[in-house]
Amino acid sequence: MNRPNGTPTVRGTMHPRFDEIVTPEALAFVAKLDAEFAGRRAELLQARRQHSRRISQGANLDFLPETASIREDTSWRVADPAPGLEDRRCELVSPANRKMAVHALNSGADIWLADLEDATAPSWKNLVQGQLNLFDAVRGQLSYDESNGERLSVGEHRPTLVMRPRGWHLCEKHLAVDSRPMSASLVDFGLYFFHNAQKLIDLGAGPYFYLPKIENHHEARLWNDVFVFAQNQLGIPHGTIRATVLIETITAAFEMEEILYELREHCSGLNAGRWDYIFSYVRTFAHRGEEFVLPDRDKITMTTPFMRAYTSLLVSTCHKRGAHAIGGPAAVNPTLQDEERRLRALNVVRAEKEREAAEGFDGSWVAHPALVETCRTAYAAVLGTKHDQRDVQRNVQVTADDLISLDGVQQTISLQGVRTNVSVALRYLASWIGGRGAVAIDTLMEDAATVEISRAQLWQWLFHESQLAEGPFVTRDLLDRVVDEEMTKLTRGLDDRHTERYQQARGVLEETAFGDYLPGFFTTYAYVRYLIDRPLRISGPIDKEDIRQSEMVDSSVKAGSAA
C-alpha cells in the first residue's frame, strides 16, 4: 500500500481490536512526533556513543562544570505534585497484560506503574495489546476471564496509573516512516497520550509517565520538548504531564539536578532503579581496569558504599528541589510454596522498605501485589499521616569518586556466581523469546535488567580473565562448560519446542555476552532475531547493521577503537 511521505506504515499483524489503538488519527499524531524529534534523538544517541568511547579510553566521570550554576541556584523547584501523585508510598510495577493489569488495579497500591519497557517482551502483539488494556483501564472497562470461567473485574478504589515507555535507544520496527523504523519511545508515549490524556484529566488525574534509561540532561530536555509539543498539539494545558525519571544509568547520577531542571514544569521525582544502575556501572567501565570489576551480583546491595552514595545523593537532590524520591523495586517472589521461605522473603522486603523510609525516600516499588501491604506498612511507620517527607532536607556530601569507587567492596567472584548468571539468563531469555517479560525465577521476580546484569558481568569477567575464588580463571572454555551443564539441567525432560526455546536463549546469551565487544543491550539483537512479526521474522544470520538500526546507535564501544 502506497502512503504519502511521513505517514507511518503498519507492518505488524492487526489482531482483534487493534484498530482501536492503531487508528489513522493516532498514527498521524505519532508521525508528527517523529517528524519533530527523530533527528534530535539520533544526534543524542550518537553523542551517547561518543561519550561511551571517551570513558572506555580513560576519561573520568564528574559533575559538569558548565552546569554548576543550575546546581548552585537555590531558587528553582519542580512542579507541585499533580492530582493522584501526592502520596506515592507504594508503587506496584507490572506488565500491562490484561490479567496482571486487573490484579494491579485491585492491589491497594497507591500507584500502578504499567510497564511497556523492561517487564514486557516488546513484540508487536504485546505492545499494542498493552495499549489496549490501558485504554480499557482508563475507561473503567477492564476485566479478565480466568480459564475456569471466573471473571476478574476491577474494584472501585484504583491506584493512579503511570505508564513506562521504552527507552530512547530502541526502535519500533512494526511502524515505519519511509521505510525507517520509528522511535519506540515516541510510539509508546504517542499512542498512550493520544488516546488517554484528555480522559485521564476528565477523571481528575492526568497523563503520567516513568522515563527509563536516560543518560544525561540533554535527553531529559528532549523529553520535555516532546511533552510541550504533544500538549500543544492536542490542546492539553501546559504542565499537565508529569514524569518521574529513573536514575538507572551511572552517567545520569552525575546530572540529577540538571535532569530535574530540564523537566521541572513536568517533573514529579526521581527513582533509584537499582538493577539497571548496576548493569550501567558494568557496561560503562567494562573496558577499564580490574578496579572496576564487580563481584557476584548478590554481593551488591543498596548498602554497598557506591550504591549508598548514589541513593543518598538522589534523596538529597529530590528534596532540595521539591521532588519525590522513590526507592527501588522489591523483587522478592512472595508466593513461594514453602511457608517458611515466604515469610523470610516478606521479612527481607519489610527490612528493606523500613531502611528506605528511614533514609528519606517518599515511597518505593514492589513487583508483586502480595508485597503492597508490607511496603505501605513500612512507610506508614515513618510518614504517619503525611504524604511524603520532601520537607526533610538531607545535605549530604557525595563526591564523584564516591559514586564510582569500589572501596569497601570485596571483589570476589565465585564459580557459583558465574553459574547463577548463566542459569538465570538462560531461563529469563527462554521466557522473553516466548513473549513473557516478567518472570519468577527462584525467589525473585525478574525483568530484562536480570539478563543485562548477568551477561555484562560474564563479559567483563571474561574480558579481564578474572580469577574465581575457587582458583580457576574465567575463560571461554570455562563459560562454555558451565553453559553446557546448565543447559543439560534446564532442558532435561522438556519437549522439542521448549528445548528449542532454550537453544535460542543460549544463542542470545553467547552473542551478547561472549563476543569481542559488549553490545549496549541484549534486547536489540533478540528483538530483531525473535520478536518481529511475520513476514519480517528473520531466519539465519543477522546483519550487524540491522541490529544497529534497531537500536539506532549502539551505546557500547569496541575495545581500543578510535574516537
Secondary structure as UniProt FT lines:
FT   TURN            5..6
FT   STRAND          9..10
FT   TURN            16..17
FT   HELIX           18..20
FT   HELIX           24..56
FT   TURN            57..58
FT   HELIX           65..67
FT   HELIX           68..72
FT   TURN            83..84
FT   STRAND          90..95
FT   HELIX           98..105
FT   STRAND          111..115
FT   TURN            118..119
FT   HELIX           124..138
FT   TURN            139..140
FT   STRAND          143..145
FT   TURN            147..148
FT   STRAND          151..153
FT   STRAND          160..164
FT   TURN            168..169
FT   STRAND          171..177
FT   TURN            178..179
FT   STRAND          180..183
FT   HELIX           184..202
FT   TURN            203..204
FT   STRAND          208..211
FT   HELIX           217..234
FT   TURN            238..239
FT   STRAND          242..247
FT   HELIX           250..253
FT   TURN            254..255
FT   HELIX           256..262
FT   TURN            263..266
FT   STRAND          267..272
FT   HELIX           274..284
FT   TURN            285..287
FT   HELIX           290..292
FT   HELIX           297..299
FT   TURN            302..303
FT   HELIX           305..320
FT   TURN            321..322
FT   STRAND          324..330
FT   HELIX           339..359
FT   STRAND          363..366
FT   HELIX           369..371
FT   HELIX           372..383
FT   TURN            384..385
FT   TURN            390..391
FT   HELIX           400..404
FT   TURN            407..408
FT   HELIX           415..433
FT   TURN            434..435
FT   STRAND          439..441
FT   TURN            442..443
FT   STRAND          444..446
FT   HELIX           448..463
FT   TURN            464..465
FT   TURN            469..470
FT   HELIX           476..491
FT   TURN            492..493
FT   HELIX           496..513
FT   HELIX           522..526
FT   HELIX           527..531
FT   TURN            534..535
FT   HELIX           544..551
FT   TURN            559..560
//
